[in-house]
Amino acid sequence: MKQIFVYGTLRKGFMNNERFLGKYKLIKKFRIKRLDLYDLGAYPIVVPNNENKKGVVVELYEVDHVLHKIIKKMEEGANYIEIRMHYKGRDAFMYMYPYIPLNAIHIESGDYTKYIKSLK
């Protein structure tokens, strides 16, 4: 089993969560500092930012190796980079973007769920 931090459409309440993580238990929700969250329209991205004290809201799930490979293929196909993170005693993987695209909208709250609700 592997653990994954998710922050966007894989979070609870979104289609990709139901599609991929529906049968997996949400372990815990965290806010990880030194990360920035951006909206690209169809999905969000996270990039490192050592100055950001607010951080990004993430959910932690434990997944099997088969699902890990499926998510990895999906995320890397969209130019995300898999990184390993150690946070509050947890070792998990997470997908970050290698740069901030020009059309990206910074999500100040760091919370994708809150941001999407504010658009409605």
NUKOL-685510 format. One record per residue (C-alpha): residue in three letters; x, y, z. Coordinates in steps of 0.25 Angstrom, whole numbers, padded with zeros to 4 digits, always signed. Layout:
BEGIN
ALAXYZ;...
This chain:
BEGIN
MET+0000+0000+0000;LYS+0004+0014-0003;GLN-0001+0027+0003;ILE-0005+0039-0006;PHE-0007+0054-0003;VAL-0018+0060-0012;TYR-0022+0074-0013;GLY-0031+0076-0025;THR-0041+0067-0033;LEU-0036+0055-0026;ARG-0042+0061-0013;LYS-0055+0057-0006;GLY-0067+0062-0013;PHE-0061+0063-0027;MET-0063+0053-0039;ASN-0048+0048-0039;ASN-0050+0044-0024;GLU-0062+0036-0027;ARG-0056+0030-0039;PHE-0043+0026-0033;LEU-0043+0027-0018;GLY-0057+0024-0015;LYS-0054+0011-0008;TYR-0042+0016+0000;LYS-0043+0023+0013;LEU-0039+0037+0015;ILE-0029+0036+0026;LYS-0027+0051+0030;LYS-0028+0065+0024;PHE-0016+0074+0026;ARG-0011+0088+0022;ILE+0003+0087+0016;LYS+0011+0100+0017;ARG+0021+0105+0006;LEU+0012+0101-0006;ASP+0003+0109-0015;LEU-0009+0105-0022;TYR-0014+0110-0036;ASP-0026+0108-0044;LEU-0023+0104-0059;GLY-0038+0103-0062;ALA-0041+0088-0063;TYR-0032+0085-0051;PRO-0023+0091-0041;ILE-0008+0090-0039;VAL+0002+0091-0027;VAL+0016+0097-0028;PRO+0026+0099-0017;ASN+0027+0113-0010;ASN+0036+0114+0002;GLU+0029+0128+0005;ASN+0015+0123+0006;LYS+0012+0121+0021;LYS-0003+0118+0018;GLY-0001+0106+0009;VAL-0010+0096+0002;VAL-0021+0087+0008;VAL-0019+0073+0005;GLU-0025+0059+0008;LEU-0017+0047+0011;TYR-0022+0033+0005;GLU-0015+0020+0005;VAL-0016+0013-0008;ASP-0012-0001-0014;HIS-0001-0002-0024;VAL-0010-0004-0036;LEU-0018+0009-0033;HIS-0004+0017-0031;LYS+0000+0013-0045;ILE-0013+0017-0051;ILE-0012+0031-0044;LYS+0002+0032-0047;LYS-0001+0030-0062;MET-0012+0040-0062;GLU-0004+0051-0054;GLU+0009+0049-0062;GLY+0001+0049-0075;ALA-0004+0064-0071;ASN+0011+0068-0068;TYR+0010+0066-0053;ILE+0023+0061-0046;GLU+0022+0051-0035;ILE+0029+0055-0022;ARG+0031+0048-0009;MET+0027+0056+0003;HIS+0029+0054+0018;TYR+0019+0062+0026;LYS+0015+0060+0041;GLY+0020+0046+0041;ARG+0014+0042+0028;ASP+0022+0038+0015;ALA+0013+0040+0003;PHE+0014+0043-0011;MET+0008+0056-0017;TYR+0007+0062-0031;MET+0013+0075-0034;TYR+0014+0084-0046;PRO+0028+0088-0051;TYR+0024+0102-0054;ILE+0013+0112-0053;PRO+0006+0114-0066;LEU+0003+0128-0071;ASN-0012+0126-0070;ALA-0012+0120-0056;ILE-0020+0127-0045;HIS-0015+0127-0031;ILE-0024+0121-0021;GLU-0021+0130-0009;SER-0029+0121+0001;GLY-0021+0109-0003;ASP-0033+0101-0002;TYR-0039+0095-0016;THR-0052+0091-0010;LYS-0055+0105-0004;TYR-0050+0112-0017;ILE-0059+0104-0026;LYS-0071+0107-0017;SER-0068+0122-0017;LEU-0069+0121-0033;LYS-0084+0116-0032;
